[in-house]
């Protein structure tokens, strides 16, 4: 399966994606001015679209597990602040294995200790 332009960008720019213990994944990203999501969101005042923030969480887990993951369901999602160009973002995910192919994750994004996003989702291993 070919990655979308956004997913390809995220995989290239996500750093330090790793399991820190059996159930915790961390990662970091800086959304550079060339982030493709800024193209139309919003001209003259770019900010990272919410859907791209949720995709960043999924890609963080995918990169840490070295596995292709497909989002099955978003159980809850709360955007707490805007993410702007050049903002350094850290992710902390708590992962629970539901089956051999499916995971539940609780994710949170931070900038300088301030919460930007909280999301709960189900993902499963893809091809």
Residue pairs with C-beta under 8 A, 6 or more apart in sequence:
1 68
1 126
1 127
3 11
5 36
6 36
6 37
6 52
6 55
7 55
7 59
9 35
9 36
9 37
10 29
10 52
10 55
10 56
10 59
11 59
11 62
11 63
13 29
13 30
13 31
13 32
13 35
14 27
14 28
14 29
14 56
14 59
14 60
14 63
15 27
15 28
15 29
16 26
16 27
16 28
17 25
17 26
17 27
17 60
17 63
17 64
18 25
18 26
18 27
18 64
19 25
19 64
19 65
20 26
23 94
23 95
23 96
24 92
24 93
24 94
24 95
25 60
25 61
25 64
25 65
25 91
25 92
25 93
25 95
25 105
26 60
26 64
26 90
26 91
26 92
26 93
27 60
27 63
27 64
27 90
27 91
27 93
28 88
28 89
28 90
28 91
29 56
29 88
29 89
29 91
30 86
30 87
30 88
30 89
31 37
31 38
31 48
31 83
31 84
31 85
31 86
31 87
31 89
32 85
32 86
33 46
33 85
33 86
35 46
35 48
35 85
37 48
37 49
37 52
38 46
38 47
38 48
38 85
41 47
41 48
41 49
46 84
46 85
47 82
47 83
47 84
48 82
48 83
48 84
50 77
50 79
50 117
53 79
53 83
53 109
53 116
53 117
53 119
54 71
54 74
54 77
54 117
54 119
54 121
56 89
56 91
56 109
57 91
57 93
57 105
57 107
57 109
57 117
57 119
57 121
58 69
58 71
58 121
58 123
60 91
60 93
60 107
61 69
61 93
61 95
61 103
61 105
61 107
61 123
62 68
62 69
62 123
67 125
68 125
68 126
68 127
69 103
69 123
69 124
69 125
69 126
70 123
70 124
70 125
70 126
71 121
71 122
71 123
72 102
72 121
72 122
72 123
72 124
73 121
73 122
74 119
74 120
74 121
75 104
75 120
75 121
75 122
76 118
76 119
76 120
77 117
77 118
77 119
77 120
77 121
78 117
78 118
78 119
79 116
79 117
80 114
80 115
80 116
80 117
80 118
81 111
81 114
81 115
81 116
83 89
83 109
83 111
83 116
87 111
88 111
88 112
89 109
89 110
89 111
89 116
90 109
90 110
90 111
91 107
91 108
91 109
91 110
92 107
92 108
92 110
93 105
93 106
93 107
93 108
94 105
94 106
94 107
95 103
95 104
95 105
96 103
96 104
96 105
97 103
98 104
98 122
101 124
101 125
102 122
102 123
102 124
102 125
103 122
103 123
103 124
104 120
104 121
104 122
105 120
105 121
105 122
105 123
106 118
106 119
106 120
107 117
107 118
107 119
107 120
107 121
108 115
108 117
108 118
108 119
109 115
109 116
109 117
110 116
